[in-house]
Amino acid sequence: MLEIEKRYDKKLIDKACKICRNKKCDCNEEHPEYESEELGWENYTKFEDIVPNGNSTHIIRLRDHEIVEKEINKIRQDFENKEFQTEYFTAKYEWDFLKIFSDKKEIAIVFRLENCLSVKLYKTKFEKQLEEYFFENYGEEAEFFGEVNHIEETIKLKNSKISAKIRTGNLKKDSSWEPSSFLNFYINGDHIGKALIRFHASEMNDCGPTIMMFEIFPEFRHQGYGSEIMYGIEYYMFWKNFSLMRLDNTKTIPFWVNLGYDIDIDEGEKYLDPFDYED
């Protein structure tokens, strides 16, 4: 029988010397937990696979998980009362979803996860009206009401000289609710690392920004860039109205524990404390 739960204790973390506790550690010891093998990026989404088409996705994590299924029916009724058209789909191995139309033109899709609603809004004249509806109905009662804009942008990370080029959207051949963000990181013109974030933790069928892959290139490691970048990502997500970050790749366990992530087997999570991300 498989072990149900495995926790990583202090002994494992201490094996990683000072790297997991000192952002600018110059230690030359080997760190197998930190110096991971070549990451399998070839099996993951690439920067050019993502389409930043100007749409947006609002990801709503409800505190009362039991009402999610009922809410889809309520949303459907509300929009039909406003003389929009709707179509509800139940897929055996996928998420249930509701399409909303105006004059037979698709203007939004609402996906139902176990405890979340994901609302994809197309760039139409109804976008603002739809956004207001969902915020008025779920803004206050949601654990978070995150906003994901399907755009390409370059930002300066908070409290850092590092910049991030971010491309967000759905994949070219993907019609699902799940947007992805690919981030490339630069300092002084050097490309120092990259990350892939999706907004669905598939193992738990939960929503929220989930780090699928994160890498600092070997020649730029042990200079504190990893921690600096992760703070910048968390700050960025916090101000997009997310209160939770998840991990789907925990090869470098001490690094993540040092940043405050709770690790359970091969997953992790961190609640974003507002006091850590104030302007």
N, C-alpha and C positions, 0 to 999 in steps of 0.2 A: 504493500500500500504506500502511495506517495506521502511524503511528509506534508502535512497541511500548512504549517506555518514555520518560517525560519527567520529569526531575528539576528541582526548583526551586532555583536557586542563590542565593548571597548577594546578587547584584545585584538580583534581584527583591524580596527581603525588605527591602533597604535603601531601596527606593523608598517604602516606607510610613512614612518619617520615624521619629519616636520612639514612635509608638503601639504598635508591635509589641515595643518593648523597655522601655517605661516605663508601668507600670500606671496612673499618674495624669498622663499627658501632657496638657498644656494647649495643645498645638500646634494652630494654626488652618489648617494646610495641608490640601489635599484629599487623600483617601486612597481611591482607587478600589478598592483591594484590600480595604479595611476597610469602607467605606461601601457595602455591596452594594445592589443594586436591591431593590425590594419582593420579599420572599420569597413563593413560591407556596404558602402554607399551605393554600389551598383544595383542593389536590390531596392533602393528607395527613390522617392520622387526627386527629380532634378529641378534646378532653377528654371530651366527653359520649358519644363512640362506644365508650369502653372500659368493660368490665363488671368491677368489682372484687368477684368472687363468693366470695372466701375460699379458692379453690383455690390450688395452688402449682405452680411449674415448676422443676425442677432441671436445669440445663444443664451437661453434663459434656463437657469438651474433653479428649480422650485424647491422650497423647503419641505413642502408636503408632497412626497413622492407619489402618494396614492391618487392624487387628483389629476395626474398628467393625462391619462386616457380620457377622462371626462372632459378635460379642457379642449381637446380636439373637436369634440361634438359641439361644445359651446361656441368655439371659434367659427365652426362651419355655419351654425345657425345665425350668429351675429352678422356674418358677411352676406348670407343669403337674404337676411332682412334688409340689408343695405343695397339689395338688387345686384350684387355680384354673383357670379356663378362659381360653384365649387365642385370638386371631384375628389373622392376619398379612395385611397388605395391601401390594401393590406397585402403585403408580400410575405411569403412563408419564411424566407431566410433573411429578409431585410427589415428596415424600419417602416412602420406605418407612416403614411404622409398624406397631406391634404393640399391639393392645388387650388389656387384662387385665380379666377379669370375676370376680365372686364371685356365685354363684347368679343368673347372667344379668344382674347389675348391673355396669355399667362402672365400674371403680375407678381405672384409670390408662391412659395411652397413652404408648408409647415411640416417639419419632420418630428415625430414623437420617439424619444428614447425612453429608457426606463424612468428617469427622473428629470428629464429635460425636454424643452421645446427648442427646436432650431428653426429660425425663420429666415429663409432666403428671399430677399427683396430685389426684384429686377429694377433696372434704371428706367422708371416710367413716371408719369405725372402723379401716380398714386403712391409713390414711395414714401413721401412725408406723411400722408394720411395713414398708411399702414403702420409706419413706425410709431406714430402717436397712439394708435389703437393698442398696440402691444405694450407700450410703456405704461399707458394709463391702466391697463388691466393687470399687468404683472410686475411693473417696476418696483413697487413697494414690497410685495410679498416674495420676490425672488431672492435667492441667496446671492446670485449675481445676474446681471443683465449685460452680458458682454457684447461688444461691437467689433465686428471684423469687416474691414473695408477691403474690397477686392481691387487693390491698386499696387503699383510699384512706387516705392519711396526710398529716400536715403535720409537717415536721421543720425544725429550725434547722440551717442549713449549718455545717459545721465551720469554726471560726475566723472567723465572720462574723455580722453582724446580719441577714443575709438569711434569710428562711424560704422553704421550697419546699412547695407543695401538690402531692402526687404521686398520680396515679391509675394503677394498674397492673392489667392483665388482658388477656384476649382481646377482640376486637371483637364487637359484638352479633351480627353475621352472619358470623362467622368461626369455623370449626371446626379451624383449623390449630394447630400446636404453638406458634406464635410469639406470645408476649405482647408488649405494648407498654406503655411508661410515658410519660405526658404530665405535664410539670412546669410549674407556674406559679410565678414568683418575685416576692417582695414584700419591701419594706423601708419601715418607718415607714408602713405602710398603702398604699403605692403599688405598683401592679402594674408591674414594671420589665422583665419579659421572660418567655420561655417556651422550652421545648425538647421535642422528641419523640425518644424512644429506643426502638429495637427491639432484639431479642436475636438478630438474624440478619443477617450481612453477605451480602446476596444475590449480589453480584458474585463473591464468592469462595466461596459456598456454605459459609460458616463461621459459627460461633456466637460469642456474646458481646455485651455491651452496645454498640450501634452508634448514634451520634448521627446521626439523619436530618435534623433541623432544629434550629437554635439561633439565638435572636434576643434581643438587648437592644434595647428600644424606643428610637427616636432621641433622645428628650429625656433619656435616662439613660446615653448612651454617653460614653466618654472619662472615666469616673470609676473605672475599675478593676473594675466589677461583673462583666464578662465573665470575667476571670481568676479572680475570687473565687468565682463560681458554679461554674466548671469544676473548681476544686480541690474544692469541696464535693461535686460529683457524683462525681468520681473517688474521693474518700474514702468516700462512701456505697457505691459499687460494690465497692471493695476489701473493705469489711467485710461485703459480701454474698458474699464468696469469689470474686470475679472478679479476674484478674490482667492483663487486657487490655481496653483501650477501643479502639473503632474509630470512624472517621468515614465517612459516606456523602455529606457535603456539605462541600466545601473551598473555598467561594467566598472566604473571608477567610483566605487562605493564611498571611500573616505572623502573624496572631493564633494560629493553631494551631501553627505552627513554634515560636513563642515559648513555648508551653506544653509543648513537648517531643514533639509528634507528628511522626512520619515521614510525609511526604506523597509519594504516587506517583500522578501524574495527578489523578484526582478522588476519591481515597480516602486514608485515613490510619489510623495506628494508634499506640498508645502502651502499652508494658508498664508496669504500675504497680509501682514500686519500694517494697517494704514500708517502707523507711526514711523515705519521704515521707509516710506515712500512719499513723504510730504515734500512739497516744493519749498 
